[in-house]
Amino acid sequence: MKRRLFIASSALAVAGVHAQVADLNDAINKAGRQRMLSQRASKAYLALAQQVETRNAQQVLDKSIALFDKQLAELKAFAPGPAIRSTYDALDSAWLGFKRELTGPAPGKEEAARIVKLDAAVLALANQGTMQYEAVSGKPVGRLVNIAGRQRMLSQRMAKFYLAGAMQIDAAGSTAEIAKARSEFLAGLDTLRTAPEATAQIRQELVLADAQWMFFNRGLQRLEGAGTSPALMSDVFVTSENMLAIMDRVTGLYSDLKT
C-alpha cells in the first residue's frame, strides 16, 4: 500500500507545473522535462505491451502525452530567438510522428521496437532545446537545473531499456544503454550534491534519491542476473516513478534559485 501511495504522489508532483514559462530557469526545467517525457512515454508503452502495471501505465502514458503537448506550446511561445524556435518547430514535427505511434493500435513487440527507435529523435531535439535555453541563461544555476532535469530523463531511460530487454528488443543493446545511463546518473548525483548552490533542502532530497536508487538499481540489475517476470518489471516501473518524483522536486528547487 505504501508503494502505491508513493507512486500516486509521484504523478501529482510531475504534473504540478506552472501554467506558462516564468523565466529562463523555468524554461530549462520544462525543456528538460520534455526529454524525460519522451522516455517515460516509451516506458509506459513497453509496460502496456507486456501487461505490466496496465492501469498505472496507461495513466502515465496519457499524462505524459498531455504534458508534452502543453509544455511544447509554452516553450515555443517563450523562445527568445529564431534558433530556439527552429529547434521547437523540428521537435513539434518529430513529436507528432512519435505521438501517432504511441496512440495507435494495441502495442505488440513490433510496435514496441519501433517506439524505442522513434523516441531517439524526440529526445535529441528536446535535449538540444534544453542546451539552448541553458546557453541563453549563461548562469551556473542554469547548468544545475539542466543536470537535475537530465536525472529525471535518465531514470525513465533506464526503466525503458529494462522493459525493452525483458521483451527481447535488442537485449544486449538495452543492457549496454542501462549501464551508460547508470554511470551518467551517478555522476549527476555527485555534481548536484557537491554544488555550492545546493541548499539544505536540496541535499535532503538527494539523500532520499540515494535511498531510492538502491531499490531501483537492484531491480535494474536483475535484467543481467535473475531475468525478468511481471513482478520484477512492476518493481522497476514503480521505483522509476518514485525516483522521478524526487528528481523532479530537486530540479524545481534548483529552478527556484535566483542566483
C-alpha positions as CSV (number, residue, x, y, z in Angstrom):
1,M,0.0,0.0,0.0
2,K,2.8,2.4,0.9
3,R,4.4,1.9,-2.5
4,R,1.1,2.6,-4.3
5,L,0.6,5.8,-2.3
6,F,4.1,6.9,-3.2
7,I,3.6,6.4,-6.9
8,A,0.3,8.3,-6.8
9,S,2.1,11.3,-5.2
10,S,4.8,11.0,-7.9
11,A,2.2,11.6,-10.6
12,L,1.0,14.7,-8.8
13,A,4.5,16.0,-8.4
14,V,5.4,15.7,-12.0
15,A,2.1,17.1,-13.2
16,G,2.4,20.2,-10.9
17,V,3.9,22.6,-13.4
18,H,3.3,26.3,-14.0
19,A,0.7,27.5,-16.5
20,Q,3.3,29.2,-18.6
21,V,7.1,29.7,-18.7
22,A,8.0,32.1,-15.9
23,D,11.7,32.7,-16.6
24,L,14.8,31.1,-18.1
25,N,15.3,28.7,-15.2
26,D,11.7,27.6,-15.6
27,A,12.3,27.2,-19.4
28,I,15.3,25.0,-18.7
29,N,13.3,22.9,-16.3
30,K,10.4,22.4,-18.7
31,A,12.7,21.9,-21.7
32,G,14.5,19.2,-19.7
33,R,11.2,17.7,-18.7
34,Q,10.4,17.1,-22.4
35,R,13.4,14.8,-22.5
36,M,12.1,12.8,-19.6
37,L,8.6,12.6,-21.1
38,S,9.9,11.1,-24.3
39,Q,11.4,8.2,-22.3
40,R,8.6,8.0,-19.8
41,A,6.0,7.6,-22.6
42,S,8.1,4.8,-24.2
43,K,8.4,3.1,-20.8
44,A,4.7,3.2,-20.3
45,Y,4.1,1.8,-23.8
46,L,6.5,-1.1,-23.2
47,A,4.8,-1.8,-19.9
48,L,1.4,-2.0,-21.7
49,A,2.9,-4.2,-24.4
50,Q,3.8,-6.7,-21.6
51,Q,0.7,-6.1,-19.5
52,V,2.7,-4.8,-16.6
53,E,1.1,-2.2,-14.3
54,T,-1.5,-1.8,-17.0
55,R,-3.8,0.7,-15.3
56,N,-1.0,2.8,-14.0
57,A,1.0,2.6,-17.3
58,Q,-2.0,3.8,-19.3
59,Q,-2.4,6.8,-16.9
60,V,1.4,7.5,-17.2
61,L,1.2,7.4,-21.0
62,D,-1.9,9.6,-21.2
63,K,-0.5,12.2,-18.8
64,S,2.9,12.2,-20.5
65,I,1.4,12.9,-23.9
66,A,-0.8,15.7,-22.5
67,L,2.0,17.3,-20.6
68,F,4.4,17.1,-23.5
69,D,1.8,18.8,-25.8
70,K,1.2,21.6,-23.2
71,Q,4.9,22.3,-22.5
72,L,5.8,22.2,-26.2
73,A,3.3,25.1,-26.8
74,E,4.7,27.0,-23.9
75,L,8.3,26.6,-24.8
76,K,7.7,27.6,-28.5
77,A,5.9,30.7,-27.3
78,F,8.7,31.6,-24.9
79,A,11.5,31.0,-27.4
80,P,13.8,34.1,-27.3
81,G,15.2,33.8,-30.8
82,P,15.0,32.1,-34.2
83,A,17.5,29.3,-33.4
84,I,15.4,28.1,-30.4
85,R,12.1,28.5,-32.3
86,S,13.6,26.4,-35.1
87,T,14.5,23.6,-32.7
88,Y,11.0,23.5,-31.3
89,D,9.5,23.5,-34.8
90,A,11.6,20.4,-35.5
91,L,10.6,18.9,-32.2
92,D,6.9,19.5,-33.0
93,S,7.3,17.6,-36.2
94,A,9.2,14.7,-34.6
95,W,6.7,14.6,-31.7
96,L,3.7,14.3,-34.0
97,G,5.1,11.1,-35.6
98,F,6.0,9.7,-32.2
99,K,2.7,10.5,-30.7
100,R,0.9,8.9,-33.6
101,E,2.6,5.6,-32.8
102,L,2.0,6.0,-29.0
103,T,-1.7,6.4,-29.5
104,G,-2.0,3.7,-32.2
105,P,-3.3,0.1,-32.0
106,A,-2.7,-2.1,-29.0
107,P,1.1,-2.5,-28.7
108,G,2.9,-5.7,-29.6
109,K,6.6,-6.4,-30.0
110,E,7.0,-5.0,-33.4
111,E,5.3,-1.7,-32.4
112,A,7.3,-1.6,-29.2
113,A,10.6,-1.9,-31.1
114,R,9.5,0.9,-33.4
115,I,8.7,3.1,-30.4
116,V,12.2,2.6,-28.9
117,K,13.7,3.9,-32.2
118,L,11.3,6.7,-32.7
119,D,11.8,8.3,-29.3
120,A,15.5,8.9,-30.1
121,A,14.8,11.9,-32.4
122,V,12.3,13.4,-29.9
123,L,14.9,13.0,-27.1
124,A,17.7,14.5,-29.2
125,L,15.7,17.6,-30.1
126,A,14.3,18.1,-26.6
127,N,17.9,18.0,-25.3
128,Q,19.0,20.5,-28.0
129,G,16.3,22.9,-26.8
130,T,17.4,22.5,-23.2
131,M,21.0,23.2,-24.0
132,Q,20.0,26.3,-26.0
133,Y,18.0,27.6,-23.1
134,E,20.9,26.9,-20.7
135,A,23.2,28.8,-23.1
136,V,20.9,31.8,-23.1
137,S,20.8,31.8,-19.3
138,G,24.6,31.7,-19.1
139,K,24.4,31.2,-15.3
140,P,25.8,28.4,-13.1
141,V,22.4,27.6,-11.7
142,G,21.1,27.1,-15.3
143,R,23.6,24.3,-15.7
144,L,22.4,22.7,-12.4
145,V,18.8,22.9,-13.5
146,N,19.8,21.2,-16.7
147,I,21.7,18.4,-14.9
148,A,19.0,17.9,-12.3
149,G,16.4,17.7,-15.1
150,R,18.5,15.2,-17.0
151,Q,18.4,12.9,-14.0
152,R,14.7,12.6,-14.5
153,M,15.2,11.5,-18.1
154,L,17.9,9.0,-17.1
155,S,15.6,7.4,-14.6
156,Q,13.0,6.8,-17.2
157,R,15.5,5.8,-19.8
158,M,16.9,3.0,-17.6
159,A,13.4,1.7,-16.9
160,K,12.5,1.8,-20.6
161,F,15.6,-0.2,-21.6
162,Y,14.9,-2.7,-18.8
163,L,11.4,-3.3,-20.2
164,A,12.8,-3.4,-23.7
165,G,15.4,-6.0,-22.7
166,A,12.7,-8.0,-20.9
167,M,10.8,-8.0,-24.2
168,Q,14.0,-9.2,-26.1
169,I,14.2,-5.9,-28.1
170,D,17.9,-5.8,-28.6
171,A,18.6,-7.3,-25.2
172,A,22.4,-6.7,-25.4
173,G,22.0,-3.1,-26.6
174,S,19.4,-2.5,-23.8
175,T,21.8,-3.7,-21.2
176,A,24.6,-1.5,-22.5
177,E,22.3,1.5,-22.5
178,I,21.3,0.9,-18.9
179,A,25.0,0.7,-17.9
180,K,25.7,4.0,-19.7
181,A,22.7,5.8,-18.2
182,R,23.6,4.4,-14.7
183,S,27.1,5.9,-15.0
184,E,25.7,9.3,-16.1
185,F,23.1,9.2,-13.3
186,L,25.5,8.6,-10.5
187,A,27.9,11.3,-11.8
188,G,24.9,13.7,-11.9
189,L,24.0,12.9,-8.3
190,D,27.6,13.7,-7.3
191,T,27.5,17.1,-9.2
192,L,24.2,18.1,-7.6
193,R,25.2,17.0,-4.1
194,T,28.5,18.9,-4.1
195,A,27.4,22.1,-5.9
196,P,28.0,25.3,-3.9
197,E,24.4,26.3,-4.7
198,A,22.9,23.2,-3.1
199,T,20.6,24.2,-0.2
200,A,19.9,22.1,2.8
201,Q,16.5,21.2,1.3
202,I,18.2,20.1,-1.9
203,R,20.7,17.9,-0.1
204,Q,17.9,16.4,2.0
205,E,16.0,15.4,-1.3
206,L,19.3,13.9,-2.6
207,V,19.5,11.7,0.5
208,L,16.1,10.4,-0.5
209,A,17.3,9.9,-4.0
210,D,20.3,7.8,-2.8
211,A,17.9,5.6,-0.8
212,Q,15.5,5.1,-3.7
213,W,18.4,4.4,-6.0
214,M,19.3,1.3,-4.0
215,F,15.9,-0.2,-4.7
216,F,15.8,1.0,-8.4
217,N,19.3,-0.2,-9.2
218,R,18.7,-3.6,-7.6
219,G,15.7,-4.1,-9.9
220,L,17.7,-3.0,-13.0
221,Q,20.5,-5.4,-12.2
222,R,18.1,-8.3,-12.3
223,L,18.0,-8.0,-16.1
224,E,21.5,-9.3,-16.1
225,G,21.0,-11.8,-13.4
226,A,17.8,-13.5,-12.4
227,G,16.0,-12.4,-15.5
228,T,12.5,-10.8,-15.6
229,S,9.0,-11.5,-14.6
230,P,5.8,-9.4,-14.3
231,A,6.5,-8.8,-10.6
232,L,10.1,-7.7,-11.3
233,M,9.1,-5.5,-14.2
234,S,6.4,-3.9,-11.9
235,D,9.1,-3.2,-9.3
236,V,11.2,-1.4,-11.8
237,F,8.3,0.6,-13.2
238,V,7.2,1.7,-9.7
239,T,10.7,2.6,-8.4
240,S,11.5,4.5,-11.6
241,E,8.4,6.6,-10.9
242,N,9.5,7.2,-7.3
243,M,12.9,8.3,-8.4
244,L,11.4,10.6,-11.0
245,A,9.3,12.3,-8.3
246,I,12.4,13.0,-6.2
247,M,14.5,14.3,-9.1
248,D,11.6,16.5,-10.3
249,R,11.5,18.1,-6.9
250,V,15.3,18.6,-6.9
251,T,15.0,20.2,-10.4
252,G,12.3,22.5,-9.2
253,L,14.3,23.6,-6.1
254,Y,17.3,24.4,-8.3
255,S,15.0,26.2,-10.8
256,D,13.7,28.4,-7.9
257,L,17.2,29.7,-7.0
258,K,17.6,33.2,-8.3
259,T,21.4,33.4,-8.2
